[in-house]
Amino acid sequence: GIFDRPFGYEIGYSSSSRESPERARVIQTLFPGERDLGFKVFFAPQLGDLRFYRAELALINGAGPLANEFDNFKDLVGRVGAQFPFDDAGLALDAGVSGYFGNVRNDTKFLYTPGSPSPGINGFVLDSSSANRSAGVERSYFGFDTQVYYDSPFLGGIVLRGEFVTGTQPGVRDTSVRGGMTATVSPVAQPTSALYRRDFTGWYVTFIQNIAEIGQVVLKYDCYDPNSNVSAADFVAGSNLSAADIRYTTFGFGYIHHLDGNLKATAYYEIISNETLPAGSPQRGFTEDVKDNVLTLRLQYKW
C-alpha cells in the first residue's frame, strides 16, 4: 500500500505533532510527500526482551505516493532502531540507522559526475556514452538519527533530536522537472534532460523545552549541502555547477501554545542562509545572502 518511507525519524513524525512548521530541507528534498507505494515488512515485538527494538524494510516505486511509476527500477529502504529507557533518571534515548538503495532512469546519453572538467577547475565531468541511455543512476542514502527525552524536575520536559544523512542523489541541472520539482528533489516523473549525480550531506538538530503542559519553546538548525564535493570558490565558468549545488542552512525558533488537547497556536521564524559565491560567479544573485526568511503564524486543530 501507501505508507511513510521507513527512513530516519522525521519522515514518520506526524505533521500534527511536529514542532517546526516544515520538515528539514534535506528530508523535503530526498523524500517529497514522505510516503510511497510498495510493500513493507516490519519487526516490532510488544513483549519480551526485544520489545525495545524495531526494524522496517520496504520495496517501493520511489516516485512518491501519487505519481505513476516511470521506470523499471524499484528502491529498497529500511531502518533499524532501538529504545533505551532509563526510568530512574527520567531519561530515554532512541536511536536508529537507515539505508536507501535505488536508481533513477537516465532518459538521455548524457551523465554528469563529480570531477575536474578542466585543469584547476572542480565541478562536473560529462560522460556522453550511449550506454548511459535508459541506464540507472545511483540513488543511495545512509542515515543516523537519535532522540533524547529528559524529564527535568526543575525545567520540565526537554527533547533533543538530531538526524544526519549522506549519500548520492541523481538530479538535473537547475531547470524544473515536470510538476515544479527543483533540480535535486527526488523526481516524481521521468527527467527528460541530462542527469547529474551529486554527493550530498544534510542534517538537523531540534531542541524543545516544554513549559508546564501548555507551551513549548522550539529551536531548530538544519543544513543541506546538495554537492559536498565543491565549495563556494568552485563556482566559476566551466565548472558545470549551477544554483542547485549551493549549500543552505536554516535556523528556526518559535513558541507553541497548546490551547487544549486538540488546538494549538504556533509562531515560528526561520532564518534561511545560502552559501555566498565569489563576485563574478556565473550564478548571479547568490554573491550575497538572498532575502528569503520566513515567518509562520499557525492555528492548528487536530482530531
C-alpha positions as CSV (number, residue, x, y, z in Angstrom):
1,G,0.0,0.0,0.0
2,I,1.0,3.6,0.6
3,F,3.0,4.3,3.7
4,D,5.7,6.5,5.2
5,R,9.1,5.6,3.8
6,P,10.9,3.8,6.7
7,F,13.9,6.1,6.8
8,G,15.1,8.2,9.7
9,Y,12.8,9.8,12.3
10,E,11.3,13.0,10.8
11,I,9.5,11.3,7.9
12,G,7.3,9.3,10.2
13,Y,6.8,12.1,12.7
14,S,3.2,13.3,12.2
15,S,2.7,16.8,10.9
16,S,0.1,17.3,13.6
17,S,2.8,16.7,16.3
18,R,5.9,18.2,14.7
19,E,7.1,21.3,16.4
20,S,8.5,23.1,13.3
21,P,6.1,24.1,10.5
22,E,8.1,22.0,7.9
23,R,10.5,19.1,7.9
24,A,14.2,19.8,7.4
25,R,15.3,20.8,3.9
26,V,17.2,17.6,3.4
27,I,14.2,15.5,4.2
28,Q,11.9,17.5,2.0
29,T,14.4,17.2,-0.9
30,L,15.1,13.5,-0.7
31,F,11.5,12.4,0.3
32,P,8.9,14.7,-1.2
33,G,5.5,13.7,0.0
34,E,7.0,11.5,2.7
35,R,5.1,8.4,1.5
36,D,5.5,5.9,-1.3
37,L,3.8,3.0,-2.9
38,G,5.1,-0.5,-2.3
39,F,5.5,-3.4,0.1
40,K,6.7,-3.3,3.7
41,V,7.5,-5.7,6.4
42,F,8.4,-4.7,10.0
43,F,9.5,-6.3,13.2
44,A,8.1,-4.7,16.3
45,P,7.6,-7.1,19.3
46,Q,5.4,-5.8,22.1
47,L,6.6,-8.1,24.8
48,G,9.9,-9.7,26.0
49,D,13.5,-8.5,25.8
50,L,13.2,-7.5,22.2
51,R,10.3,-5.0,22.8
52,F,12.8,-2.1,22.7
53,Y,13.8,-2.9,19.1
54,R,12.1,-2.2,15.8
55,A,13.1,-2.9,12.2
56,E,11.4,-2.0,8.9
57,L,12.2,-2.9,5.3
58,A,10.3,-1.8,2.2
59,L,10.4,-2.2,-1.5
60,I,8.9,0.8,-3.2
61,N,8.4,2.5,-6.6
62,G,10.5,5.6,-5.5
63,A,8.3,8.1,-7.2
64,G,6.1,9.1,-4.3
65,P,2.6,8.3,-3.2
66,L,0.6,9.9,-6.1
67,A,2.9,9.7,-9.2
68,N,2.9,7.0,-11.8
69,E,5.9,4.7,-11.9
70,F,8.2,6.0,-14.7
71,D,10.9,3.3,-14.9
72,N,11.5,-0.4,-14.1
73,F,13.6,0.2,-11.1
74,K,12.4,-0.5,-7.5
75,D,14.0,1.0,-4.4
76,L,14.9,-0.8,-1.2
77,V,14.7,1.3,2.0
78,G,14.8,0.3,5.7
79,R,15.6,1.3,9.2
80,V,16.7,-0.5,12.4
81,G,16.0,1.3,15.7
82,A,16.3,0.8,19.4
83,Q,14.9,2.4,22.6
84,F,16.9,2.7,25.8
85,P,14.8,3.8,28.7
86,F,16.4,5.0,31.9
87,D,13.3,5.4,34.1
88,D,15.1,6.0,37.4
89,A,16.9,9.0,35.8
90,G,13.8,10.3,34.0
91,L,15.7,9.8,30.7
92,A,15.0,7.9,27.5
93,L,17.2,7.5,24.4
94,D,16.1,6.3,21.0
95,A,18.5,5.8,18.0
96,G,18.3,4.3,14.6
97,V,20.2,3.7,11.4
98,S,18.7,3.8,7.9
99,G,19.6,2.9,4.3
100,Y,18.1,3.7,0.9
101,F,19.2,1.9,-2.3
102,G,17.7,2.6,-5.7
103,N,18.2,4.2,-9.1
104,V,16.7,6.8,-11.4
105,R,16.5,6.1,-15.1
106,N,18.5,8.3,-17.4
107,D,16.4,9.4,-20.4
108,T,19.5,10.7,-22.3
109,K,23.0,9.5,-23.1
110,F,24.4,12.4,-21.0
111,L,25.6,11.9,-17.4
112,Y,27.5,14.5,-15.3
113,T,29.6,13.1,-12.5
114,P,31.9,14.8,-9.9
115,G,35.3,15.6,-11.2
116,S,37.5,18.1,-12.9
117,P,36.2,19.3,-16.3
118,S,39.5,21.1,-17.0
119,P,42.8,21.6,-15.1
120,G,42.3,23.6,-11.9
121,I,38.5,23.6,-12.1
122,N,36.3,21.4,-9.8
123,G,32.8,20.5,-10.7
124,F,31.1,18.0,-13.1
125,V,32.6,15.9,-15.9
126,L,30.4,15.0,-18.8
127,D,30.1,11.4,-19.9
128,S,28.2,11.0,-23.2
129,S,28.4,7.3,-23.7
130,S,25.4,5.7,-25.5
131,A,25.4,3.1,-22.7
132,N,24.0,5.8,-20.4
133,R,20.6,5.9,-22.1
134,S,18.0,4.1,-20.1
135,A,20.6,3.1,-17.5
136,G,20.0,3.6,-13.8
137,V,21.8,6.4,-12.0
138,E,22.6,5.5,-8.4
139,R,20.3,6.9,-5.7
140,S,21.6,5.8,-2.3
141,Y,21.4,7.3,1.2
142,F,22.7,6.4,4.6
143,G,21.3,8.0,7.8
144,F,21.6,8.1,11.6
145,D,19.0,9.5,13.9
146,T,18.7,9.9,17.7
147,Q,16.2,11.4,20.1
148,V,16.8,12.2,23.8
149,Y,14.0,12.8,26.2
150,Y,14.6,14.1,29.7
151,D,12.1,15.0,32.4
152,S,13.8,17.7,34.3
153,P,12.4,18.2,37.8
154,F,13.1,22.0,37.5
155,L,12.6,22.9,33.9
156,G,10.1,20.4,32.7
157,G,10.3,18.0,29.8
158,I,13.3,18.5,27.4
159,V,13.6,16.9,24.0
160,L,16.7,16.9,21.8
161,R,16.5,15.3,18.3
162,G,19.1,15.0,15.5
163,E,19.5,13.3,12.2
164,F,22.4,13.0,9.7
165,V,22.0,11.8,6.1
166,T,24.6,11.4,3.4
167,G,24.7,9.7,0.1
168,T,24.3,10.1,-3.7
169,Q,21.4,11.8,-5.3
170,P,20.7,12.0,-9.1
171,G,19.0,15.2,-10.4
172,V,19.0,17.7,-13.2
173,R,21.0,20.9,-13.7
174,D,18.9,23.8,-12.4
175,T,15.8,23.6,-14.5
176,S,12.4,22.4,-13.3
177,V,11.3,18.8,-13.8
178,R,7.6,18.3,-14.5
179,G,5.5,19.1,-11.5
180,G,7.6,22.1,-10.4
181,M,10.3,19.9,-8.9
182,T,13.7,21.6,-8.4
183,A,17.0,20.2,-9.5
184,T,17.9,18.0,-6.6
185,V,14.5,16.9,-5.4
186,S,13.8,13.2,-6.0
187,P,11.9,13.1,-9.2
188,V,8.2,12.2,-9.4
189,A,8.3,12.0,-13.2
190,Q,10.9,11.0,-15.8
191,P,13.6,13.7,-16.1
192,T,14.0,14.4,-19.8
193,S,17.3,16.3,-19.6
194,A,20.8,15.1,-18.7
195,L,21.2,13.7,-15.2
196,Y,23.7,15.0,-12.6
197,R,25.0,12.6,-9.9
198,R,25.7,14.6,-6.7
199,D,27.2,13.5,-3.4
200,F,25.3,15.3,-0.6
201,T,25.2,15.7,3.1
202,G,22.3,17.0,5.3
203,W,21.5,17.2,9.0
204,Y,19.3,18.9,11.6
205,V,19.2,19.3,15.3
206,T,16.0,20.2,17.2
207,F,15.7,21.4,20.8
208,I,12.3,21.5,22.6
209,Q,11.7,22.9,26.1
210,N,8.3,22.1,27.5
211,I,6.7,24.8,29.7
212,A,4.3,23.1,32.1
213,E,1.7,21.4,29.8
214,I,0.7,24.5,27.8
215,G,3.8,25.7,26.0
216,Q,6.9,24.7,24.1
217,V,10.0,26.7,23.1
218,V,11.5,25.3,19.9
219,L,15.0,25.8,18.4
220,K,15.9,24.0,15.2
221,Y,19.0,24.2,12.9
222,D,19.4,22.3,9.7
223,C,21.9,22.2,6.9
224,Y,21.6,20.8,3.4
225,D,24.6,20.6,1.1
226,P,23.5,19.2,-2.3
227,N,27.0,18.9,-3.6
228,S,29.6,18.1,-0.8
229,N,32.4,17.8,-3.3
230,V,32.6,21.6,-4.0
231,S,32.9,24.8,-2.1
232,A,31.9,28.4,-2.9
233,A,35.2,29.1,-4.7
234,D,34.5,26.4,-7.3
235,F,31.5,28.2,-8.8
236,V,33.4,29.5,-11.8
237,A,32.8,29.4,-15.6
238,G,33.4,25.9,-17.0
239,S,32.7,24.1,-13.8
240,N,29.2,23.0,-14.9
241,L,27.9,23.9,-11.5
242,S,24.6,25.7,-11.0
243,A,22.4,27.2,-8.3
244,A,21.3,23.7,-7.5
245,D,24.7,23.0,-6.0
246,I,24.6,25.8,-3.4
247,R,24.5,24.9,0.3
248,Y,21.7,26.1,2.6
249,T,21.3,26.4,6.3
250,T,18.2,27.3,8.3
251,F,17.9,28.4,11.9
252,G,14.3,28.3,13.2
253,F,12.9,29.3,16.5
254,G,9.4,29.7,17.9
255,Y,6.8,29.2,20.5
256,I,3.9,26.8,20.6
257,H,0.9,27.4,22.9
258,H,-1.5,24.5,23.5
259,L,-5.0,25.9,24.0
260,D,-6.3,22.5,24.8
261,G,-5.6,18.9,23.8
262,N,-6.6,19.4,20.2
263,L,-5.9,23.1,19.4
264,K,-2.5,24.8,19.4
265,A,-1.1,28.1,18.1
266,T,2.4,28.5,16.7
267,A,4.7,31.5,16.0
268,Y,7.9,30.4,14.2
269,Y,10.6,32.3,12.4
270,E,13.2,30.8,10.0
271,I,16.5,32.5,9.1
272,I,17.5,30.9,5.8
273,S,21.1,31.4,4.6
274,N,22.6,30.3,1.3
275,E,26.2,29.8,0.5
276,T,27.6,33.1,-0.8
277,L,29.5,32.8,-4.0
278,P,32.5,34.9,-5.1
279,A,32.0,38.1,-7.2
280,G,31.9,37.2,-10.9
281,S,30.3,33.8,-10.4
282,P,28.0,32.7,-13.2
283,Q,25.3,32.2,-10.7
284,R,24.2,35.8,-10.3
285,G,22.1,36.6,-7.3
286,F,24.0,34.4,-4.9
287,T,27.0,36.6,-4.2
288,E,25.2,37.6,-1.1
289,D,22.5,36.1,1.1
290,V,19.1,36.0,-0.6
291,K,16.3,37.7,1.4
292,D,14.1,34.6,1.9
293,N,13.5,34.3,5.7
294,V,10.0,33.0,6.6
295,L,7.6,33.9,9.4
296,T,4.9,31.4,10.1
297,L,1.8,32.0,12.3
298,R,-0.4,29.0,12.5
299,L,-3.6,27.9,14.4
300,Q,-3.9,24.1,14.1
301,Y,-6.7,21.8,15.1
302,K,-6.2,18.1,15.4
303,W,-9.0,15.5,15.6
